[in-house]
Amino acid sequence: MPIMNRMGELGRAILDSSPEGVIVSDRNGNIVYANAAYTGILSCDREKRVGSNILKFNPHGALGEVLVTGKPVTKRHRPPGLLVEVLSRAFPIYINNKLVGAVVFFVELKEALELLRELEKVRQDVEILSNKLKDLSRVEHNFDSIIGQSQSLKQTIALGEKVALTESTILLRGETGTGKQLFAKAIHNASNRSSEPFVEVNCAAIPENLLESEFFGYEKGSFTGAGHRKMGTFELANQGTIFLDEIGDMDLRLQAKLLQVLQSGEFRRIGGTSPLTVNVRVIAATNRDLEGLINQRLFRSDLYFRLNVISLEIPPLRERQGDINLLTQYFLLKISRRVGKKILGIKPEAIRKLEKYHWPGNVRELENVIEKAIIICDHNQWIKEDHIYLSSLSTVEEDTLTTLEELENHMIQKALKQFGSSVCGKKKAADVLGISLTTLYNKVKKIQNL
């Protein structure tokens, strides 16, 4: 049976749709088929080519070599009578172990080389980005990158390095801006799960009605707008670490579901019927008094004990006065490079001003103060005392003691008074306070209920 009869209409249609030039010959070298791309690449009339013999007009081409050797051939050559150079890949056609013909695929060499150059450029770009990401991870997210020499911080780091090698759940406790996220990433990167995903969820930044789908995902059609299946963060973090920031702001109903996942490792997507199993290490963080929330029945005691297997207390900046100069020098270098501004340094009187401040916003507030000072300071000059702008809360007398909750409420009220209670004003207040807009709304609501 002739080879083209075996190909059939579908086979010819498939070859005609190929962007590569294609020629098929029988065992004797008679060309029985040439596709549409053949005409465009070689500027030949394929109807005239069909019926000619490849062994007569191009015996040393790829197709001719395959018919002689019975083995695949790849070669770069210029077909007779043509100006273009092509890259050809020819293959024998066997039926029942009998050579019945051959097929050659070819592209114009210029086009092939351009494609290879593009692929090489993409490969190099990916490699550069990959190396940058690795460098970023090594530099910014390990215990060595946590700046400070105070004894309290060193003790917390030492404990963090020790517990990182375990599989235990960890609760990070500390005021806003102390660096709980940095500790969580450092613990993950020092653990046996460092090559697996690290997924972060801010429990206060996501509305309560969306947090469950964020955690567990949903099936297509499970509710209006669910046009496709979505994986939740627990699935994405499988074999790795999930960081639950601001865990104290989580809704009680969702706390029960989270407890179930921590106990069994199983959950269902919203709208799903089959349970899914995950192996995830949980690191939680809060700046709230969980014990007080338990007494107010706003936080589950069983979830608290499940999360509080190992607790790390991250010291506030006011207890690390000796670290303020170190952190300031670090932020000067980091921020000046980022904004492209050369700063000679910071004057001693400016450092003394920073060291006298009580830092309710902790390290995050210090970074914001230094960034503002760099922006205000002239290029190639020193940062002076009058470049340092501190919160008006610094006027609180040092001998006056108040609870952290009262101090926090005072800060929120001051920020709202300054920026206003409109949505825009609240956004600005949240930015200055270093918290999310959702967290600000929750805290304002709590203040109003006092």
N, C-alpha and C positions, 0 to 999 in steps of 0.2 A: 504494500500500500504506500503511495507517495507520501512524503513527510508532511506536506501541507494539508493533506486530507486528515492526517492525524491531529494537526493543530486545531482545526475547527474554527468556527466563527468567533467564539469567545476568546481563544488564544490570540487570534489576529487583532481583535479589538484591544486586548490588553497591551500588546506590543506597540500598536499604533498610538496609544496614549502615552508612551514613554518619552521623556525629554531627550533620552540618549538615542543615537542612531543605532538601528538594529538591522542586521542582514542574516538571513538563514540560507544555508546551502545544503544540497543533498550530499551523499557519500562521494560522488564524482566531481564535486565542485560546482555544480550548476546552481546558480542563485534562484531560489524559489520564492523568496520574500524579502522586501525592503520596506521599512516603516516610514511614516511621514517625516519624522525628524531627520532621516537620512538625507532628504532633499535639501533641508535647510542648512545642515552642517557642511555637506560636501558639494552643494550646488549642482547636483546631478538629477537627471530625470529617472526616478525609481522604476517607471514602467519600462524604460529602455534597459535598465540594469538587470531587471528580472529576466531570466532566460540566458544571460551571459554566463561564462564560466570563470570563476575566480582564479583557477589554476593557470589560466591563459593570460589574463590581464594584470594579475597581481599575485604571482605564486609565492612571493616571499612575505606577504602580509600575514597578519595574525590568523585569519581564517584559513589560509592555505597551509600554514604550519600545523594547525590543529588537525586538519584532514590527513596530513602526512604522519604526524606523531601519535594522534589519538589522545593527546594530553592538553590541559588548559594552557593558554599562552597569554601573557600581558606584555605589550610592547608599545613603544612610542615611535611613530613613523609618519611619512607623508605619502598618501596614496598616489599612484601614477597620474600625472596630468593635472594635479590639484595643487593649490598654493598653501592650503591650510595643513597644519600638523595636528595629528590626532593621537589620543591615548586609547588603545584598543584592549579589550579583554574578551578573549574568545574561548569557547568551551565546546567539547565534543558532545554529541547527542547519541546516547546509547538506548536501544530498545532490545530487551531480552539479551543483554550482553553483546549486542551487535551494533557496531558503529553505523548509523544511518545518515549522519549529517553533522553539521556544526552551526553554531550561532556566535555572532560577534556583537558586542556592545561597545560603542565608542563615543567620546566627547571631544570637542575641539580642545587642544592642549592648553591654549590660553585661558579658556574658561575653567578648566580643571585646576590649573595652577593658581588662578585667582581664588577659587574656592578653598584650596589648601592653605593659601596665605590667610584667608579670613578665619578658617578654623584654627590655625596656629595662633593668630592674634587673640581669638576668643579664649583659647586654652591658656595663653600667657596671662590674659586679664583675670581669668578665674584663679589661676595660681597666685597672682599678686594679691587679689582680694582675700584668698584663703589664708595666705601668710600674714596679711594684715590683721585678719580676725584672730588668728592664733596669737600673734604678738599682743593684740589688745587684751585678749583673755589672760595671757601670762602677766602682763604689766598691771592691769587694773583690778583684777578679780581674784587676788590671792592674799594670804595673810601678810606677806611681805609689803604689800601696797597700802596697808593700814598704817597711817602716819601717827606716831606718838611714842613717848618713852615713859609715860606715867605708870606707876606700879599697878594701879587699878586696871588700866587698859592692857598691860602686859599679862596680867592674870587672866583676863577674859580671853585674850588671844590664845594663851597656853591651853585653856580649857577647850576652846573652839578647835584647836588643832587635834586635841585628844579625841573629842567626840566625833570629829569628822570621819574618823576611821571606823566608826560603829554604824549600825543601821537604825539607831534609835531616833525617835521623833524629838525635835528640838524646838523649844520656845525661846525666842529672842525678845528680851524686854528692855525697854529704854524709852526715853523721851523722844519727841519728834526731832528729827535731824541728827540723831546720834550716829547713824550709819548702820542700821539694822539690815538694809538691803545688801550693803557691801559685805557684812559678815555672812549673810546667807550664801552669797556667791562664792566667798572664800571657802566656806565649809563644803559646798558642792565640789569645787575644783580640787579640794584636798582629799576627797572621798574616793571610794572605789567606783563611783558612778560618774566620775568627771568626764568621761567620753560620751555620756548619755545626755538627754535633754535637761535643761534647767528652765522651768516654766514658772512665770510669776503671775500672781493674781492679786490685785489690790481689792480687798473685800469691801472697802468703803467707796471706791471710785465707780463701781458698777451698781446700777439700780437693783434693788432687791428682787424685782420680778424677772430680771435677766441673769442674775447670778447663778441660778440653778442650771440654766442652759449653758452658761459659760463653763461651769464645772463639769457637767456630765454630757453635754451635747444633746442632740435631738434627732429623731427620725423624720424623713420627708413626710409632710402632710400631718404632722402631730399637732400643729396649730396653724392658725391663719398666718401666712407669710413664710411658713417653713417649706420652701420650694425644693429643698435638697437636704440630704443628710449632713449633719455637722458633727465633727468630733469635738469633745470637750477637752478641757485642759488636763484632766486626769489621764485620758487616753494619750494625749500628746506627750505627757511626761512619763509614760510607761518606761520602766527600767531606770528612770532618772530621778530628778528631784522636783517637787512642786513647792513653791514659796508662797505661803498665804499671808500677805501683808495686811495689817490692821484687822486681825482676826476678831478683835473685840467688837467690831461694828457689824458682825454677821447676824442675820435674822435667826431667831430661835428655831423656826421650822427647818431651815437649811442646816443648822447646827446638827440636828438629829440625823440628817442624811449624810453629812460629813462624818459623823461618828460611825455610822454603819460601814462606810468605805474604809475608815481606819481600822476597824475591827476585823472585817472580812476580806477586804481588797476587792469587793464586788459592788457593782452598781448597774443601773439601767439608764440608757438614754431616755430622754423625755419622749413618750410615745412608743418606746421599745418594749419588747416582751421577753427577750433573752438577756440574762445577766452577762456582763462583761467583767473580766478579771484583769487587774492591773497590779504591778509591783512598783510602788512609788514610795520614795522617802519624803516625808513631810517636814518642812521647816516653817513654823508659824512665827509671826511677830506682832507685837502690840505695844502701844504707849499708854494703854488704859489699865485701870485697876481691876483685873479680872475677878479677884476675890470679892471686891465690892459689888461688881456686876452680878456675881452668883448670889450674894445676899439680897440683891434687888430682883432676883429671878429674871435677869436679862442675859445670863450666860449659863449654859448647862455645866453642872459640876462634873458629870461623867466625861464630857468632852474636854474639860479643863485638865482632868487627871490623865487623859489619853495624850493630850498635847504636851503636858508639862513633865514629860519623862526626864528630860534634861533641860535646865533653864540657864540661859546666859544673860547676865545683867550687863548691859553696855553703859558705861559711866557717862554722865552728862559732861559737857565741856567745862562747866564752872568748877568741876572737881579735877580738871586736868589743866590747870593754869600753866604748868610748865610746858604743855604741848602747843599752846597758842602760837608761839613764835615759829615752831616747826611747821605747823599747818599753814601759817601765813606765808612763809617762804615758798612752800609747795604751791599754794594757790596763786601766788604772784607769778611764778614761772609758768604754770599751766594756763592761766587765763590770759596773760600777756601774749603768749604764743598763739592762743586761739583767736584773739581779737586783732593780732598783728600790730601790737604796740610795744615799743621798747621802754621799759621802766628800769631806772637805775637801782631801785631798792626801796626800803621803807625806813623812815627815821625812827630812832629810839623812842622819842616821845609819842609817836603814833602807836608803837608796840605797847607802851605802857598804858595808853588809853584802851587798847583792846584787852589787855590783861585785867583791867579794873572792872570791865563790863561783866554782867552775870549770864549772858548768852541763853536766853529762854529758847531760842531757835537752834542752839547747839552748832555743830559743825556746818550744817547747811546754811545757817544764818551768817556764820563767819565767811563762808565762800561768797555769799551774796554781797556782804559788806566790802570785801576785797575787790570784787568785780566792779562795784560802783566806784570805788576809789581809783581803780585803774582807768576807768572811762573818764572820770573827772580830771585826773592828773594830766598835765601836759606831756607830750612825747619827750622821751629822753630826760625825764626829771625824776626826783625822789617823791615818794608818797609821804605827805606830812600829816600832822595831827588834824588839820582842818579839812583834809580829804576824807576823813573817817566819819561817816554818818551812822549813828547808832539809834536804835529805837528809843522813843521817849520813856519807855519803861525802865530805862537805865537810871532814871531819877528816883526810883524807889529806894528808900533808905535801906542800907545794908543790914541794919539791926532789926528791920521789920520782917517777920516770918509770916508766910502765907502758904496755903496748900497749893500744890501744882495745879489742881483743878481750878482754884480761884484765880491763879495767875493766868491760866489759859483762858478763862472766861473774860478776864480783864483785857487780855490781848485782842480777843475777838471783838469785844465791844469797842475798843479803841480803833481797830481797823475799820469797822463798819461806820464809825463816826467820821473817820477821815475820808473814806471813799464812797459812803452812802449805802443805802440798803437796796438799790436797784440791782437787777441782774448783772449789769456791767460793773457796778460798784462791788458786788460780792465776788465777782471773778477776780478783780484787782486785789481785794482783801485776801482771797484764798492764795493768790500768787505770792503776796508779801509774807503771809503766814507760813508758806511752804506746805500747804495741804491742798487736797482736791476740793473742787466746788461741792461735790456730794458730801464730803466730810464736814465742810463748813455748814451746809444746810442742817446736817444731823446735829452738830454741836449747838447751832443757834436754836434749834427746836428744843434741845435739852435745857438750854439756859432759860428759855421762855416758860418751861414747865416747872422751874425751880420755885 
